Amino acid sequence: MIAEMISEDDLKEAEKEQAQEALADTKPA
């Protein structure tokens, strides 16, 4: 992982998006 090139805010935003996608994947349609 290239942490130096990613700002902390961008990292948090990306993690938030991944979490939302994971929730959507596990949620029954």
PDBQT receptor file of N, H, CA, C and O in Angstrom, charges set to zero:
ATOM      1  N   MET A   1       0.855  -1.205   0.000  1.00  0.00    +0.000 N 
ATOM      2  CA  MET A   1       0.000   0.000   0.000  1.00  0.00    +0.000 C 
ATOM      3  C   MET A   1       0.882   1.243   0.000  1.00  0.00    +0.000 C 
ATOM      4  O   MET A   1       1.854   1.331   0.749  1.00  0.00    +0.000 OA
ATOM      5  N   ILE A   2       0.530   2.191  -0.842  1.00  0.00    +0.000 N 
ATOM      6  H   ILE A   2      -0.260   2.120  -1.450  1.00  0.00    +0.000 HD
ATOM      7  CA  ILE A   2       1.356   3.405  -0.962  1.00  0.00    +0.000 C 
ATOM      8  C   ILE A   2       0.714   4.520  -0.137  1.00  0.00    +0.000 C 
ATOM      9  O   ILE A   2       0.044   5.401  -0.675  1.00  0.00    +0.000 OA
ATOM     10  N   ALA A   3       0.931   4.466   1.175  1.00  0.00    +0.000 N 
ATOM     11  H   ALA A   3       1.476   3.750   1.612  1.00  0.00    +0.000 HD
ATOM     12  CA  ALA A   3       0.269   5.407   2.081  1.00  0.00    +0.000 C 
ATOM     13  C   ALA A   3       0.711   6.837   1.818  1.00  0.00    +0.000 C 
ATOM     14  O   ALA A   3      -0.063   7.776   2.002  1.00  0.00    +0.000 OA
ATOM     15  N   GLU A   4       1.966   7.004   1.383  1.00  0.00    +0.000 N 
ATOM     16  H   GLU A   4       2.595   6.241   1.234  1.00  0.00    +0.000 HD
ATOM     17  CA  GLU A   4       2.485   8.363   1.203  1.00  0.00    +0.000 C 
ATOM     18  C   GLU A   4       1.702   9.125   0.137  1.00  0.00    +0.000 C 
ATOM     19  O   GLU A   4       1.607  10.351   0.190  1.00  0.00    +0.000 OA
ATOM     20  N   MET A   5       1.142   8.401  -0.826  1.00  0.00    +0.000 N 
ATOM     21  H   MET A   5       1.219   7.405  -0.869  1.00  0.00    +0.000 HD
ATOM     22  CA  MET A   5       0.477   9.066  -1.945  1.00  0.00    +0.000 C 
ATOM     23  C   MET A   5      -1.003   9.294  -1.671  1.00  0.00    +0.000 C 
ATOM     24  O   MET A   5      -1.693   9.948  -2.453  1.00  0.00    +0.000 OA
ATOM     25  N   ILE A   6      -1.486   8.753  -0.561  1.00  0.00    +0.000 N 
ATOM     26  H   ILE A   6      -0.925   8.222   0.074  1.00  0.00    +0.000 HD
ATOM     27  CA  ILE A   6      -2.916   8.879  -0.259  1.00  0.00    +0.000 C 
ATOM     28  C   ILE A   6      -3.105   9.705   1.009  1.00  0.00    +0.000 C 
ATOM     29  O   ILE A   6      -2.555   9.376   2.060  1.00  0.00    +0.000 OA
ATOM     30  N   SER A   7      -3.875  10.765   0.906  1.00  0.00    +0.000 N 
ATOM     31  H   SER A   7      -4.322  11.032   0.052  1.00  0.00    +0.000 HD
ATOM     32  CA  SER A   7      -4.132  11.586   2.093  1.00  0.00    +0.000 C 
ATOM     33  C   SER A   7      -5.047  10.822   3.040  1.00  0.00    +0.000 C 
ATOM     34  O   SER A   7      -5.791   9.936   2.618  1.00  0.00    +0.000 OA
ATOM     35  N   GLU A   8      -4.988  11.169   4.317  1.00  0.00    +0.000 N 
ATOM     36  H   GLU A   8      -4.384  11.888   4.660  1.00  0.00    +0.000 HD
ATOM     37  CA  GLU A   8      -5.780  10.439   5.306  1.00  0.00    +0.000 C 
ATOM     38  C   GLU A   8      -7.277  10.573   5.014  1.00  0.00    +0.000 C 
ATOM     39  O   GLU A   8      -8.037   9.623   5.200  1.00  0.00    +0.000 OA
ATOM     40  N   ASP A   9      -7.692  11.752   4.559  1.00  0.00    +0.000 N 
ATOM     41  H   ASP A   9      -7.074  12.523   4.408  1.00  0.00    +0.000 HD
ATOM     42  CA  ASP A   9      -9.109  11.956   4.248  1.00  0.00    +0.000 C 
ATOM     43  C   ASP A   9      -9.544  11.047   3.102  1.00  0.00    +0.000 C 
ATOM     44  O   ASP A   9     -10.615  10.443   3.145  1.00  0.00    +0.000 OA
ATOM     45  N   ASP A  10      -8.694  10.958   2.074  1.00  0.00    +0.000 N 
ATOM     46  H   ASP A  10      -7.823  11.448   2.039  1.00  0.00    +0.000 HD
ATOM     47  CA  ASP A  10      -9.036  10.097   0.944  1.00  0.00    +0.000 C 
ATOM     48  C   ASP A  10      -9.129   8.645   1.402  1.00  0.00    +0.000 C 
ATOM     49  O   ASP A  10     -10.002   7.896   0.965  1.00  0.00    +0.000 OA
ATOM     50  N   LEU A  11      -8.212   8.262   2.291  1.00  0.00    +0.000 N 
ATOM     51  H   LEU A  11      -7.503   8.870   2.646  1.00  0.00    +0.000 HD
ATOM     52  CA  LEU A  11      -8.197   6.890   2.783  1.00  0.00    +0.000 C 
ATOM     53  C   LEU A  11      -9.485   6.589   3.553  1.00  0.00    +0.000 C 
ATOM     54  O   LEU A  11     -10.099   5.539   3.363  1.00  0.00    +0.000 OA
ATOM     55  N   LYS A  12      -9.884   7.510   4.415  1.00  0.00    +0.000 N 
ATOM     56  H   LYS A  12      -9.385   8.363   4.569  1.00  0.00    +0.000 HD
ATOM     57  CA  LYS A  12     -11.114   7.306   5.192  1.00  0.00    +0.000 C 
ATOM     58  C   LYS A  12     -12.318   7.225   4.259  1.00  0.00    +0.000 C 
ATOM     59  O   LYS A  12     -13.210   6.403   4.467  1.00  0.00    +0.000 OA
ATOM     60  N   GLU A  13     -12.348   8.074   3.231  1.00  0.00    +0.000 N 
ATOM     61  H   GLU A  13     -11.623   8.742   3.062  1.00  0.00    +0.000 HD
ATOM     62  CA  GLU A  13     -13.462   8.079   2.276  1.00  0.00    +0.000 C 
ATOM     63  C   GLU A  13     -13.520   6.745   1.533  1.00  0.00    +0.000 C 
ATOM     64  O   GLU A  13     -14.598   6.187   1.331  1.00  0.00    +0.000 OA
ATOM     65  N   ALA A  14     -12.370   6.246   1.134  1.00  0.00    +0.000 N 
ATOM     66  H   ALA A  14     -11.494   6.699   1.297  1.00  0.00    +0.000 HD
ATOM     67  CA  ALA A  14     -12.320   4.973   0.409  1.00  0.00    +0.000 C 
ATOM     68  C   ALA A  14     -12.799   3.835   1.308  1.00  0.00    +0.000 C 
ATOM     69  O   ALA A  14     -13.543   2.959   0.868  1.00  0.00    +0.000 OA
ATOM     70  N   GLU A  15     -12.370   3.853   2.565  1.00  0.00    +0.000 N 
ATOM     71  H   GLU A  15     -11.765   4.564   2.923  1.00  0.00    +0.000 HD
ATOM     72  CA  GLU A  15     -12.799   2.803   3.492  1.00  0.00    +0.000 C 
ATOM     73  C   GLU A  15     -14.309   2.872   3.707  1.00  0.00    +0.000 C 
ATOM     74  O   GLU A  15     -14.976   1.844   3.816  1.00  0.00    +0.000 OA
ATOM     75  N   LYS A  16     -14.843   4.103   3.766  1.00  0.00    +0.000 N 
ATOM     76  H   LYS A  16     -14.301   4.939   3.677  1.00  0.00    +0.000 HD
ATOM     77  CA  LYS A  16     -16.282   4.278   3.956  1.00  0.00    +0.000 C 
ATOM     78  C   LYS A  16     -17.037   3.669   2.771  1.00  0.00    +0.000 C 
ATOM     79  O   LYS A  16     -18.039   2.976   2.948  1.00  0.00    +0.000 OA
ATOM     80  N   GLU A  17     -16.537   3.941   1.558  1.00  0.00    +0.000 N 
ATOM     81  H   GLU A  17     -15.724   4.504   1.414  1.00  0.00    +0.000 HD
ATOM     82  CA  GLU A  17     -17.199   3.414   0.365  1.00  0.00    +0.000 C 
ATOM     83  C   GLU A  17     -17.138   1.890   0.348  1.00  0.00    +0.000 C 
ATOM     84  O   GLU A  17     -18.115   1.230  -0.005  1.00  0.00    +0.000 OA
ATOM     85  N   GLN A  18     -15.989   1.331   0.732  1.00  0.00    +0.000 N 
ATOM     86  H   GLN A  18     -15.195   1.867   1.019  1.00  0.00    +0.000 HD
ATOM     87  CA  GLN A  18     -15.849  -0.122   0.750  1.00  0.00    +0.000 C 
ATOM     88  C   GLN A  18     -16.807  -0.732   1.769  1.00  0.00    +0.000 C 
ATOM     89  O   GLN A  18     -17.397  -1.783   1.518  1.00  0.00    +0.000 OA
ATOM     90  N   ALA A  19     -16.962  -0.082   2.903  1.00  0.00    +0.000 N 
ATOM     91  H   ALA A  19     -16.483   0.771   3.107  1.00  0.00    +0.000 HD
ATOM     92  CA  ALA A  19     -17.856  -0.586   3.944  1.00  0.00    +0.000 C 
ATOM     93  C   ALA A  19     -19.297  -0.580   3.439  1.00  0.00    +0.000 C 
ATOM     94  O   ALA A  19     -20.047  -1.527   3.678  1.00  0.00    +0.000 OA
ATOM     95  N   GLN A  20     -19.678   0.487   2.743  1.00  0.00    +0.000 N 
ATOM     96  H   GLN A  20     -19.068   1.255   2.550  1.00  0.00    +0.000 HD
ATOM     97  CA  GLN A  20     -21.040   0.576   2.214  1.00  0.00    +0.000 C 
ATOM     98  C   GLN A  20     -21.274  -0.510   1.167  1.00  0.00    +0.000 C 
ATOM     99  O   GLN A  20     -22.348  -1.110   1.121  1.00  0.00    +0.000 OA
ATOM    100  N   GLU A  21     -20.262  -0.762   0.321  1.00  0.00    +0.000 N 
ATOM    101  H   GLU A  21     -19.390  -0.274   0.358  1.00  0.00    +0.000 HD
ATOM    102  CA  GLU A  21     -20.404  -1.798  -0.697  1.00  0.00    +0.000 C 
ATOM    103  C   GLU A  21     -20.528  -3.167  -0.038  1.00  0.00    +0.000 C 
ATOM    104  O   GLU A  21     -21.308  -4.009  -0.484  1.00  0.00    +0.000 OA
ATOM    105  N   ALA A  22     -19.758  -3.386   1.021  1.00  0.00    +0.000 N 
ATOM    106  H   ALA A  22     -19.124  -2.702   1.383  1.00  0.00    +0.000 HD
ATOM    107  CA  ALA A  22     -19.809  -4.664   1.723  1.00  0.00    +0.000 C 
ATOM    108  C   ALA A  22     -21.194  -4.869   2.337  1.00  0.00    +0.000 C 
ATOM    109  O   ALA A  22     -21.740  -5.971   2.294  1.00  0.00    +0.000 OA
ATOM    110  N   LEU A  23     -21.752  -3.817   2.901  1.00  0.00    +0.000 N 
ATOM    111  H   LEU A  23     -21.308  -2.921   2.936  1.00  0.00    +0.000 HD
ATOM    112  CA  LEU A  23     -23.090  -3.910   3.484  1.00  0.00    +0.000 C 
ATOM    113  C   LEU A  23     -24.109  -4.231   2.398  1.00  0.00    +0.000 C 
ATOM    114  O   LEU A  23     -24.992  -5.064   2.599  1.00  0.00    +0.000 OA
ATOM    115  N   ALA A  24     -23.991  -3.577   1.255  1.00  0.00    +0.000 N 
ATOM    116  H   ALA A  24     -23.273  -2.900   1.092  1.00  0.00    +0.000 HD
ATOM    117  CA  ALA A  24     -24.927  -3.802   0.161  1.00  0.00    +0.000 C 
ATOM    118  C   ALA A  24     -24.812  -5.241  -0.338  1.00  0.00    +0.000 C 
ATOM    119  O   ALA A  24     -25.810  -5.850  -0.724  1.00  0.00    +0.000 OA
ATOM    120  N   ASP A  25     -23.586  -5.787  -0.328  1.00  0.00    +0.000 N 
ATOM    121  H   ASP A  25     -22.775  -5.293  -0.015  1.00  0.00    +0.000 HD
ATOM    122  CA  ASP A  25     -23.389  -7.147  -0.814  1.00  0.00    +0.000 C 
ATOM    123  C   ASP A  25     -24.024  -8.165   0.134  1.00  0.00    +0.000 C 
ATOM    124  O   ASP A  25     -24.555  -9.181  -0.316  1.00  0.00    +0.000 OA
ATOM    125  N   THR A  26     -23.973  -7.903   1.430  1.00  0.00    +0.000 N 
ATOM    126  H   THR A  26     -23.542  -7.079   1.795  1.00  0.00    +0.000 HD
ATOM    127  CA  THR A  26     -24.485  -8.876   2.391  1.00  0.00    +0.000 C 
ATOM    128  C   THR A  26     -25.980  -8.701   2.631  1.00  0.00    +0.000 C 
ATOM    129  O   THR A  26     -26.636  -9.589   3.175  1.00  0.00    +0.000 OA
ATOM    130  N   LYS A  27     -26.514  -7.554   2.223  1.00  0.00    +0.000 N 
ATOM    131  H   LYS A  27     -25.982  -6.833   1.781  1.00  0.00    +0.000 HD
ATOM    132  CA  LYS A  27     -27.938  -7.289   2.437  1.00  0.00    +0.000 C 
ATOM    133  C   LYS A  27     -28.787  -8.128   1.474  1.00  0.00    +0.000 C 
ATOM    134  O   LYS A  27     -28.454  -8.209   0.292  1.00  0.00    +0.000 OA
ATOM    135  N   PRO A  28     -29.854  -8.743   1.938  1.00  0.00    +0.000 N 
ATOM    136  CA  PRO A  28     -30.737  -9.501   1.029  1.00  0.00    +0.000 C 
ATOM    137  C   PRO A  28     -31.391  -8.566   0.021  1.00  0.00    +0.000 C 
ATOM    138  O   PRO A  28     -31.803  -7.461   0.372  1.00  0.00    +0.000 OA
ATOM    139  N   ALA A  29     -31.487  -8.999  -1.212  1.00  0.00    +0.000 N 
ATOM    140  H   ALA A  29     -31.152  -9.897  -1.498  1.00  0.00    +0.000 HD
ATOM    141  CA  ALA A  29     -32.033  -8.141  -2.271  1.00  0.00    +0.000 C 
ATOM    142  C   ALA A  29     -33.500  -7.831  -2.009  1.00  0.00    +0.000 C 
ATOM    143  O   ALA A  29     -34.131  -7.122  -2.793  1.00  0.00    +0.000 OA
TER     144      ALA A  29
